[in-house]
Amino acid sequence: MSVTTLLAETGTITRFAGRFFREGFRPRYEWQELLYQCYAVGYQSLPLVGITGFIMGLVLTLRLRPTMVQFGAESWIPVMVGLTIIQELSPIITGLMVAGKVGSSIGAELSSMRVTEQIDAMDVSGTNPFKYLVVTRVLATTLMVPVLTLLSDAIGLFSAYVGVNMQGSTSLMLFVNHILGRLTYGQVLPAVAKTFFFGFAIGLISCYKGYYASNDTAGVGRAANSAVVAGSLAVFLLDLVAVLVSTALGLI
């Protein structure tokens, strides 16, 4: 992809986002479709996010423990693992999982509707396809990614507790208090806040790729693939921006 194409694509997505803010908060509101999309994005993604979060916390604890023991800092394992999961690993992994599962689904669904002219039919019948298809999905990903991240945090910390007790013995209350005693609002709030931007970017990019897919069967595959790639890249870029802003504000 050339620089000119990249800049043109960025400008088109920006206009697409502007249309979302113009139309997204005007009546009529598609509450039923929004609730269904929240169910599809949140509840149906929970098993994948939960399994990933559990493995992530367990592996991190088991890999970190030998090094911490070597330096006589075994008591710091809960804090190290907790900060790593809450601040970086859980938001990033959850964002990537949602981009892979939900992003590809949205891109394929909307592009197939474009190919079969269902979007045009909705427009002709008097239904606003942008509000019904795009606004509801972008809002759903924006709202559900933070919820999934918090659940992933909890599951990841529990699996870290399991990992600690594989080669030692500590109570769950002591483990949790050790982590909470070292956490500050300045560490937690940026980690939660950036997940709203992750969800918005994933939903917006996936809807854009599907909504403006080429009108052929090959366009469905391209839309699903590009939605995952662009959504995953957006997660990493937004995380970098969040770290830079947090560092500049002295929150890290």
Secondary structure, 3 states (H helix, E strand, C coil): CCHHHHHHHHHHHHHHHHHHHHHCCCCCCCHHHHHHHHHHHCHHHHHHHHHHHHHHHHHHHHHHHHHHHHCCCHHHHHHHHHHHHHHHHHHHHHHHHHHHHHHHHHHHHHHHHHHCCHHHHHHHCCCCHHHHHHHHHHHHHHHHHHHHHHHHHHHHHHHHHHHHHHCCCCCHHHHHHHHHCCCCHHHHHHHHHHHHHHHHHHHHHHHHHHHCCCCCHHHHHHHHHHHHHHHHHHHHHHHHHHHHHHHHCCCC
